Amino acid sequence: ALVNILRVRIDACDRLWAVDSGIDDILDVDPKNCSDAYVYNSDLGGYGLVVYSMAKNDSWRINHNYFYFDPLNGEYNVSGIHFQWTDGMFGMALSPPKEDGSKTLYFHSMSGIHEFAVSTSLIKNQTALADPKYWTQFHVVGNKGPLTQGTSSMCDLETGIIYFTQLNKNAVACWDTKMDLNPDNFRIVAQDNEKLVFPNDIIIEPKTRKFYCLSDNLPVLQYSEYDVNQTNFYIHVASLDDLTTACRAKAE
């Protein structure tokens, strides 16, 4: 039954979630009410967002122009391999909860350099989504700058800093959500042209304050072949406190 598992996540209730579709997913779980969990699944090829409610055992699809790829930012150069991709909505990050319990879902297309946002109070509410103008409640957050295309993103709930993979730069970048999003406030905190080639996924472990990143040089596998005499997969780990210092120090 398991055919193509690309991303896995462990929620606040110690459950392992996996999407067997090759698309990104993000969990919205209240540890005080484990049955009221939501999963947000990006459909990067169909340019949509699928929301699943565990309590209702139901799912619904949301469409929006912000889910499409940017035709001006679909070019990549990784390990000397130049190619074009048309991947839409991919990276998603949830903010810390607000006073009313809602969160902000930040998202971007893989082939794009803009970041967008929407409240989870909207996308979890099928009645609100029935409004023909629900799309007006999606917002443009900002522009990250040239060559900032990336797959995954994740928010450190303690600091409000979002971390992003950077495919064209072999890097990990950060943005402090307390600041406006623009190229000056979007900063690289790690870069390595040998061991961080095509950073594909990131995970934050809040209890230990650790940041993990997987790089896999995927375009070489897709358009050429792996050199089995070289290391093609790397798992990187860093202290979130160190990354926070690095991210905010660059703002001074």
Contacts in CASP RR format, 6 or more apart in sequence:
PFRMAT RR
TARGET T0000
AUTHOR 0000-0000-0000
METHOD contacts of the structure
MODEL  1
ALVNILRVRIDACDRLWAVDSGIDDILDVDPKNCSDAYVYNSDLGGYGLV
VYSMAKNDSWRINHNYFYFDPLNGEYNVSGIHFQWTDGMFGMALSPPKED
GSKTLYFHSMSGIHEFAVSTSLIKNQTALADPKYWTQFHVVGNKGPLTQG
TSSMCDLETGIIYFTQLNKNAVACWDTKMDLNPDNFRIVAQDNEKLVFPN
DIIIEPKTRKFYCLSDNLPVLQYSEYDVNQTNFYIHVASLDDLTTACRAK
AE
1 20 0 8 1.000
2 18 0 8 1.000
2 20 0 8 1.000
3 20 0 8 1.000
4 20 0 8 1.000
4 21 0 8 1.000
4 22 0 8 1.000
5 18 0 8 1.000
5 19 0 8 1.000
5 20 0 8 1.000
5 22 0 8 1.000
6 19 0 8 1.000
6 21 0 8 1.000
6 22 0 8 1.000
6 23 0 8 1.000
6 24 0 8 1.000
7 18 0 8 1.000
7 19 0 8 1.000
7 22 0 8 1.000
7 23 0 8 1.000
7 24 0 8 1.000
7 25 0 8 1.000
7 201 0 8 1.000
8 16 0 8 1.000
8 17 0 8 1.000
8 18 0 8 1.000
9 16 0 8 1.000
9 17 0 8 1.000
9 18 0 8 1.000
9 25 0 8 1.000
9 26 0 8 1.000
9 27 0 8 1.000
9 203 0 8 1.000
10 16 0 8 1.000
10 17 0 8 1.000
11 17 0 8 1.000
11 27 0 8 1.000
11 29 0 8 1.000
11 34 0 8 1.000
11 37 0 8 1.000
12 29 0 8 1.000
12 30 0 8 1.000
12 31 0 8 1.000
12 34 0 8 1.000
13 29 0 8 1.000
13 31 0 8 1.000
13 34 0 8 1.000
13 37 0 8 1.000
15 34 0 8 1.000
17 25 0 8 1.000
17 27 0 8 1.000
17 39 0 8 1.000
19 25 0 8 1.000
19 39 0 8 1.000
19 41 0 8 1.000
21 41 0 8 1.000
23 41 0 8 1.000
23 42 0 8 1.000
23 43 0 8 1.000
23 44 0 8 1.000
23 45 0 8 1.000
23 90 0 8 1.000
24 41 0 8 1.000
24 42 0 8 1.000
24 44 0 8 1.000
24 90 0 8 1.000
24 91 0 8 1.000
24 92 0 8 1.000
24 151 0 8 1.000
24 152 0 8 1.000
25 39 0 8 1.000
25 40 0 8 1.000
25 41 0 8 1.000
25 42 0 8 1.000
26 39 0 8 1.000
26 40 0 8 1.000
26 92 0 8 1.000
26 93 0 8 1.000
26 94 0 8 1.000
26 105 0 8 1.000
27 37 0 8 1.000
27 38 0 8 1.000
27 39 0 8 1.000
27 40 0 8 1.000
28 37 0 8 1.000
28 38 0 8 1.000
28 39 0 8 1.000
28 40 0 8 1.000
28 94 0 8 1.000
28 103 0 8 1.000
28 120 0 8 1.000
28 124 0 8 1.000
29 37 0 8 1.000
29 38 0 8 1.000
30 36 0 8 1.000
30 37 0 8 1.000
35 54 0 8 1.000
35 55 0 8 1.000
36 54 0 8 1.000
36 55 0 8 1.000
37 53 0 8 1.000
37 54 0 8 1.000
37 55 0 8 1.000
38 51 0 8 1.000
38 52 0 8 1.000
38 53 0 8 1.000
38 54 0 8 1.000
38 120 0 8 1.000
38 124 0 8 1.000
39 51 0 8 1.000
39 52 0 8 1.000
39 54 0 8 1.000
40 49 0 8 1.000
40 50 0 8 1.000
40 51 0 8 1.000
40 92 0 8 1.000
40 105 0 8 1.000
40 123 0 8 1.000
41 49 0 8 1.000
41 50 0 8 1.000
41 51 0 8 1.000
41 52 0 8 1.000
42 48 0 8 1.000
42 49 0 8 1.000
42 50 0 8 1.000
42 67 0 8 1.000
42 88 0 8 1.000
42 89 0 8 1.000
42 90 0 8 1.000
42 91 0 8 1.000
42 92 0 8 1.000
42 107 0 8 1.000
43 49 0 8 1.000
43 50 0 8 1.000
43 61 0 8 1.000
43 67 0 8 1.000
43 89 0 8 1.000
44 87 0 8 1.000
44 88 0 8 1.000
44 89 0 8 1.000
44 90 0 8 1.000
44 109 0 8 1.000
44 110 0 8 1.000
45 86 0 8 1.000
45 87 0 8 1.000
45 88 0 8 1.000
46 88 0 8 1.000
47 63 0 8 1.000
47 67 0 8 1.000
47 68 0 8 1.000
47 69 0 8 1.000
47 88 0 8 1.000
47 89 0 8 1.000
48 61 0 8 1.000
48 62 0 8 1.000
48 63 0 8 1.000
48 64 0 8 1.000
48 67 0 8 1.000
48 89 0 8 1.000
49 61 0 8 1.000
49 62 0 8 1.000
49 63 0 8 1.000
49 64 0 8 1.000
49 67 0 8 1.000
49 89 0 8 1.000
49 107 0 8 1.000
49 123 0 8 1.000
50 59 0 8 1.000
50 60 0 8 1.000
50 61 0 8 1.000
50 62 0 8 1.000
51 59 0 8 1.000
51 60 0 8 1.000
51 61 0 8 1.000
51 62 0 8 1.000
51 123 0 8 1.000
51 124 0 8 1.000
52 58 0 8 1.000
52 59 0 8 1.000
53 59 0 8 1.000
53 124 0 8 1.000
60 126 0 8 1.000
60 129 0 8 1.000
62 123 0 8 1.000
62 129 0 8 1.000
64 135 0 8 1.000
64 138 0 8 1.000
65 135 0 8 1.000
66 89 0 8 1.000
66 107 0 8 1.000
66 109 0 8 1.000
66 116 0 8 1.000
66 138 0 8 1.000
66 140 0 8 1.000
67 88 0 8 1.000
67 89 0 8 1.000
67 109 0 8 1.000
68 88 0 8 1.000
68 89 0 8 1.000
68 109 0 8 1.000
69 85 0 8 1.000
69 86 0 8 1.000
69 87 0 8 1.000
69 88 0 8 1.000
69 109 0 8 1.000
69 110 0 8 1.000
69 111 0 8 1.000
69 112 0 8 1.000
70 109 0 8 1.000
70 111 0 8 1.000
70 112 0 8 1.000
70 113 0 8 1.000
70 114 0 8 1.000
73 111 0 8 1.000
73 112 0 8 1.000
73 113 0 8 1.000
73 149 0 8 1.000
74 84 0 8 1.000
74 85 0 8 1.000
74 86 0 8 1.000
74 111 0 8 1.000
74 112 0 8 1.000
74 149 0 8 1.000
75 82 0 8 1.000
75 83 0 8 1.000
75 84 0 8 1.000
76 82 0 8 1.000
76 83 0 8 1.000
76 84 0 8 1.000
76 85 0 8 1.000
76 149 0 8 1.000
76 167 0 8 1.000
76 168 0 8 1.000
76 219 0 8 1.000
77 168 0 8 1.000
78 167 0 8 1.000
78 168 0 8 1.000
78 170 0 8 1.000
78 197 0 8 1.000
78 198 0 8 1.000
78 217 0 8 1.000
78 218 0 8 1.000
78 219 0 8 1.000
78 220 0 8 1.000
79 197 0 8 1.000
79 198 0 8 1.000
79 217 0 8 1.000
79 219 0 8 1.000
79 220 0 8 1.000
81 219 0 8 1.000
81 220 0 8 1.000
81 223 0 8 1.000
81 224 0 8 1.000
83 219 0 8 1.000
83 223 0 8 1.000
85 110 0 8 1.000
85 111 0 8 1.000
86 111 0 8 1.000
87 109 0 8 1.000
87 110 0 8 1.000
87 111 0 8 1.000
88 109 0 8 1.000
88 110 0 8 1.000
88 111 0 8 1.000
88 112 0 8 1.000
89 107 0 8 1.000
89 108 0 8 1.000
89 109 0 8 1.000
89 110 0 8 1.000
90 108 0 8 1.000
90 109 0 8 1.000
90 110 0 8 1.000
90 150 0 8 1.000
90 151 0 8 1.000
90 152 0 8 1.000
91 107 0 8 1.000
91 108 0 8 1.000
91 110 0 8 1.000
91 150 0 8 1.000
91 151 0 8 1.000
91 152 0 8 1.000
91 153 0 8 1.000
92 105 0 8 1.000
92 106 0 8 1.000
92 107 0 8 1.000
92 153 0 8 1.000
93 105 0 8 1.000
93 106 0 8 1.000
93 107 0 8 1.000
93 153 0 8 1.000
93 154 0 8 1.000
93 155 0 8 1.000
93 162 0 8 1.000
94 103 0 8 1.000
94 104 0 8 1.000
94 105 0 8 1.000
94 106 0 8 1.000
94 120 0 8 1.000
94 155 0 8 1.000
95 103 0 8 1.000
95 104 0 8 1.000
95 105 0 8 1.000
95 106 0 8 1.000
95 155 0 8 1.000
95 157 0 8 1.000
95 160 0 8 1.000
95 177 0 8 1.000
96 103 0 8 1.000
96 155 0 8 1.000
96 157 0 8 1.000
96 160 0 8 1.000
97 103 0 8 1.000
98 104 0 8 1.000
100 121 0 8 1.000
102 119 0 8 1.000
102 120 0 8 1.000
102 121 0 8 1.000
103 119 0 8 1.000
103 120 0 8 1.000
104 117 0 8 1.000
104 118 0 8 1.000
104 119 0 8 1.000
104 120 0 8 1.000
105 117 0 8 1.000
105 118 0 8 1.000
105 119 0 8 1.000
105 120 0 8 1.000
105 123 0 8 1.000
106 115 0 8 1.000
106 116 0 8 1.000
106 117 0 8 1.000
106 141 0 8 1.000
106 153 0 8 1.000
106 155 0 8 1.000
106 162 0 8 1.000
106 177 0 8 1.000
107 115 0 8 1.000
107 116 0 8 1.000
107 117 0 8 1.000
107 118 0 8 1.000
108 114 0 8 1.000
108 115 0 8 1.000
108 116 0 8 1.000
108 144 0 8 1.000
108 150 0 8 1.000
108 153 0 8 1.000
110 149 0 8 1.000
110 150 0 8 1.000
110 151 0 8 1.000
110 167 0 8 1.000
111 149 0 8 1.000
112 148 0 8 1.000
112 149 0 8 1.000
113 143 0 8 1.000
113 144 0 8 1.000
113 145 0 8 1.000
113 146 0 8 1.000
113 147 0 8 1.000
113 148 0 8 1.000
113 149 0 8 1.000
114 140 0 8 1.000
114 141 0 8 1.000
114 142 0 8 1.000
114 143 0 8 1.000
114 144 0 8 1.000
115 140 0 8 1.000
115 141 0 8 1.000
115 142 0 8 1.000
115 143 0 8 1.000
115 144 0 8 1.000
115 175 0 8 1.000
115 181 0 8 1.000
116 138 0 8 1.000
116 139 0 8 1.000
116 140 0 8 1.000
116 141 0 8 1.000
117 138 0 8 1.000
117 139 0 8 1.000
117 141 0 8 1.000
118 137 0 8 1.000
118 138 0 8 1.000
118 139 0 8 1.000
119 137 0 8 1.000
121 128 0 8 1.000
122 128 0 8 1.000
122 129 0 8 1.000
122 134 0 8 1.000
122 137 0 8 1.000
123 129 0 8 1.000
128 134 0 8 1.000
141 181 0 8 1.000
142 180 0 8 1.000
142 181 0 8 1.000
142 182 0 8 1.000
143 181 0 8 1.000
143 182 0 8 1.000
143 183 0 8 1.000
144 164 0 8 1.000
144 173 0 8 1.000
144 175 0 8 1.000
144 181 0 8 1.000
144 183 0 8 1.000
144 186 0 8 1.000
145 182 0 8 1.000
145 183 0 8 1.000
145 186 0 8 1.000
146 183 0 8 1.000
147 166 0 8 1.000
147 168 0 8 1.000
147 169 0 8 1.000
148 164 0 8 1.000
148 166 0 8 1.000
148 168 0 8 1.000
148 169 0 8 1.000
148 173 0 8 1.000
148 186 0 8 1.000
149 166 0 8 1.000
149 167 0 8 1.000
149 168 0 8 1.000
150 164 0 8 1.000
150 165 0 8 1.000
150 166 0 8 1.000
150 167 0 8 1.000
151 165 0 8 1.000
151 167 0 8 1.000
151 199 0 8 1.000
151 200 0 8 1.000
151 201 0 8 1.000
152 164 0 8 1.000
152 165 0 8 1.000
152 199 0 8 1.000
152 200 0 8 1.000
152 201 0 8 1.000
152 202 0 8 1.000
153 162 0 8 1.000
153 163 0 8 1.000
153 164 0 8 1.000
153 165 0 8 1.000
153 202 0 8 1.000
154 162 0 8 1.000
154 163 0 8 1.000
154 202 0 8 1.000
154 203 0 8 1.000
154 204 0 8 1.000
155 161 0 8 1.000
155 162 0 8 1.000
155 163 0 8 1.000
155 177 0 8 1.000
155 204 0 8 1.000
156 162 0 8 1.000
156 163 0 8 1.000
156 204 0 8 1.000
156 206 0 8 1.000
156 211 0 8 1.000
156 240 0 8 1.000
156 244 0 8 1.000
157 206 0 8 1.000
158 206 0 8 1.000
158 209 0 8 1.000
158 240 0 8 1.000
159 176 0 8 1.000
159 240 0 8 1.000
159 244 0 8 1.000
160 176 0 8 1.000
160 177 0 8 1.000
160 178 0 8 1.000
161 174 0 8 1.000
161 175 0 8 1.000
161 176 0 8 1.000
161 177 0 8 1.000
161 243 0 8 1.000
161 244 0 8 1.000
161 247 0 8 1.000
162 174 0 8 1.000
162 175 0 8 1.000
162 177 0 8 1.000
163 172 0 8 1.000
163 173 0 8 1.000
163 174 0 8 1.000
163 189 0 8 1.000
163 202 0 8 1.000
163 204 0 8 1.000
163 211 0 8 1.000
163 243 0 8 1.000
164 172 0 8 1.000
164 173 0 8 1.000
164 174 0 8 1.000
164 175 0 8 1.000
164 186 0 8 1.000
165 172 0 8 1.000
165 199 0 8 1.000
165 200 0 8 1.000
165 201 0 8 1.000
165 202 0 8 1.000
165 213 0 8 1.000
166 172 0 8 1.000
166 173 0 8 1.000
166 188 0 8 1.000
166 191 0 8 1.000
166 199 0 8 1.000
167 198 0 8 1.000
167 199 0 8 1.000
169 188 0 8 1.000
169 191 0 8 1.000
170 191 0 8 1.000
170 192 0 8 1.000
170 193 0 8 1.000
170 196 0 8 1.000
170 197 0 8 1.000
170 198 0 8 1.000
170 199 0 8 1.000
170 215 0 8 1.000
171 188 0 8 1.000
171 190 0 8 1.000
171 191 0 8 1.000
171 192 0 8 1.000
171 196 0 8 1.000
171 199 0 8 1.000
172 188 0 8 1.000
172 189 0 8 1.000
172 190 0 8 1.000
172 191 0 8 1.000
172 196 0 8 1.000
172 199 0 8 1.000
172 202 0 8 1.000
172 213 0 8 1.000
173 186 0 8 1.000
173 187 0 8 1.000
173 188 0 8 1.000
173 189 0 8 1.000
174 186 0 8 1.000
174 187 0 8 1.000
174 189 0 8 1.000
174 243 0 8 1.000
174 246 0 8 1.000
174 247 0 8 1.000
175 181 0 8 1.000
175 185 0 8 1.000
175 186 0 8 1.000
175 187 0 8 1.000
176 185 0 8 1.000
176 247 0 8 1.000
176 248 0 8 1.000
176 251 0 8 1.000
179 185 0 8 1.000
179 251 0 8 1.000
185 251 0 8 1.000
187 247 0 8 1.000
187 250 0 8 1.000
187 251 0 8 1.000
189 243 0 8 1.000
189 246 0 8 1.000
189 247 0 8 1.000
190 196 0 8 1.000
190 213 0 8 1.000
190 236 0 8 1.000
190 238 0 8 1.000
190 243 0 8 1.000
195 215 0 8 1.000
195 231 0 8 1.000
195 234 0 8 1.000
195 236 0 8 1.000
196 213 0 8 1.000
196 215 0 8 1.000
196 234 0 8 1.000
196 236 0 8 1.000
197 215 0 8 1.000
197 217 0 8 1.000
198 215 0 8 1.000
198 216 0 8 1.000
198 217 0 8 1.000
198 218 0 8 1.000
198 219 0 8 1.000
199 213 0 8 1.000
199 214 0 8 1.000
199 215 0 8 1.000
200 214 0 8 1.000
200 215 0 8 1.000
200 216 0 8 1.000
200 218 0 8 1.000
201 213 0 8 1.000
201 214 0 8 1.000
202 211 0 8 1.000
202 212 0 8 1.000
202 213 0 8 1.000
202 214 0 8 1.000
203 211 0 8 1.000
203 212 0 8 1.000
203 213 0 8 1.000
204 210 0 8 1.000
204 211 0 8 1.000
204 212 0 8 1.000
204 240 0 8 1.000
205 211 0 8 1.000
205 212 0 8 1.000
209 239 0 8 1.000
209 240 0 8 1.000
209 241 0 8 1.000
210 237 0 8 1.000
210 238 0 8 1.000
210 239 0 8 1.000
210 240 0 8 1.000
211 237 0 8 1.000
211 238 0 8 1.000
211 239 0 8 1.000
211 240 0 8 1.000
211 243 0 8 1.000
212 235 0 8 1.000
212 236 0 8 1.000
212 237 0 8 1.000
213 235 0 8 1.000
213 236 0 8 1.000
213 237 0 8 1.000
213 238 0 8 1.000
214 233 0 8 1.000
214 234 0 8 1.000
214 235 0 8 1.000
214 236 0 8 1.000
215 233 0 8 1.000
215 234 0 8 1.000
215 236 0 8 1.000
216 232 0 8 1.000
216 233 0 8 1.000
216 234 0 8 1.000
217 226 0 8 1.000
217 232 0 8 1.000
217 233 0 8 1.000
220 226 0 8 1.000
220 232 0 8 1.000
221 232 0 8 1.000
226 232 0 8 1.000
END
